[in-house]
Amino acid sequence: MKFISPRKLVGCMGVIIVALGATMLWLTFEFGYLPSRSFDADGWKQSEEVEGSPRLAMVDSLIESRKLEGKTQDEILALLGPPTDTSYFTDWDAVYWLGPERGWLRLDSEWLVLRFDDKGRVFEYQLVRD
């Protein structure tokens, strides 16, 4: 049985540590780090004034809860506050800025867009990037 010298063992361990570190770094950049949190209407309404993109952390919870479906425009206004004043996505009825896109190359922004039917109720919404 042949033994590996301590010098080679340290070298192999160094390569493994560097490879694991590089993999973890790549995963962080690829998928971004943004903790998720439960939707909170008060936090959502104040979040454009707060650093750290709280809306982006809450939007997945909001969508999964299906709280938007069938709501009237007044109910959406009460829940989410006034829409973001923007010239983006003019084919949608309400647009909310969420924050810089998730991921490592944060060039664009993520937005929640909503469309109301002829009775003034939400019938479509999605996350989009500009």
C-alpha positions in Angstrom: 0.0 0.0 0.0 1.4 3.4 -1.0 1.0 6.4 1.2 0.5 10.0 -0.1 3.1 12.4 1.2 1.8 15.1 3.5 2.9 17.7 0.9 0.7 16.1 -1.8 -2.1 15.7 0.6 -2.1 19.4 1.5 -2.0 20.3 -2.2 -5.0 18.1 -2.9 -6.9 19.6 0.0 -6.1 23.0 -1.3 -7.4 22.2 -4.8 -10.6 20.8 -3.2 -11.2 23.8 -1.1 -10.6 26.2 -4.0 -13.0 24.1 -6.2 -15.7 24.2 -3.5 -15.3 27.9 -2.9 -15.5 28.6 -6.7 -18.6 26.5 -6.9 -20.3 28.3 -4.0 -19.3 31.7 -5.5 -20.7 30.7 -8.9 -24.0 29.6 -7.3 -24.3 32.9 -5.4 -23.7 34.9 -8.6 -25.9 32.7 -10.7 -28.9 32.6 -8.5 -28.3 35.7 -6.4 -28.8 36.0 -2.7 -32.0 37.5 -1.6 -33.8 36.1 1.4 -37.5 35.6 0.9 -40.0 36.8 3.4 -43.7 36.6 3.8 -45.8 39.3 2.2 -46.6 42.2 4.4 -48.8 45.0 2.9 -47.4 47.7 5.2 -43.8 46.7 4.4 -44.6 46.5 0.7 -46.1 50.1 0.6 -43.0 51.5 2.4 -40.4 49.5 0.5 -39.6 51.9 -2.3 -38.0 54.1 0.3 -36.0 51.3 1.9 -32.7 49.8 0.7 -32.5 46.0 0.2 -35.4 45.4 -2.2 -38.0 44.2 0.3 -40.6 44.0 -2.4 -38.4 41.6 -4.3 -38.1 39.4 -1.2 -41.9 39.4 -0.7 -43.2 39.0 -4.3 -42.8 35.3 -4.5 -44.9 34.9 -1.3 -47.5 37.3 -2.6 -47.8 35.4 -5.9 -47.9 32.0 -4.2 -50.7 33.2 -1.9 -52.9 34.1 -4.9 -54.0 37.3 -3.0 -54.2 39.3 -6.2 -56.6 37.1 -8.1 -60.0 38.7 -8.6 -59.2 41.8 -6.6 -60.7 45.1 -7.6 -58.5 48.1 -8.4 -59.5 49.6 -5.1 -58.6 46.4 -3.2 -55.2 46.3 -5.0 -54.6 50.0 -4.1 -55.4 49.2 -0.5 -53.1 46.1 -0.5 -50.1 47.3 -2.6 -50.5 51.1 -2.5 -50.3 53.3 -5.6 -48.5 51.8 -8.6 -45.1 53.0 -9.7 -45.2 56.0 -11.9 -43.3 54.8 -15.0 -43.3 54.8 -18.8 -42.5 51.1 -18.8 -45.1 48.4 -19.6 -47.8 50.8 -20.7 -49.9 47.8 -22.0 -50.5 46.8 -18.4 -52.9 48.6 -16.1 -50.8 48.7 -12.9 -47.0 48.4 -12.6 -45.0 48.0 -9.4 -41.2 48.3 -9.2 -39.7 45.5 -7.1 -36.0 46.2 -7.3 -32.9 45.2 -9.2 -33.2 41.8 -10.9 -32.1 38.8 -9.0 -28.9 37.2 -10.0 -25.3 38.4 -10.4 -25.5 40.7 -13.3 -28.2 43.1 -12.0 -28.6 45.4 -15.0 -32.3 45.3 -15.2 -35.2 45.7 -12.7 -38.0 43.3 -11.8 -41.5 44.5 -11.9 -45.0 43.2 -10.9 -47.5 44.0 -13.6 -51.3 43.6 -13.4 -54.1 43.7 -15.9 -57.8 44.3 -15.0 -60.8 42.9 -16.8 -63.8 45.0 -18.0 -65.3 44.7 -14.4 -62.1 46.2 -12.9 -60.9 43.0 -11.4 -57.4 41.5 -11.7 -57.4 38.7 -14.3 -53.7 38.6 -15.1 -50.4 39.4 -13.4 -46.8 38.4 -13.8 -43.2 39.2 -12.9 -41.3 40.9 -15.8 -37.9 42.5 -16.4 -37.2 45.7 -18.3 
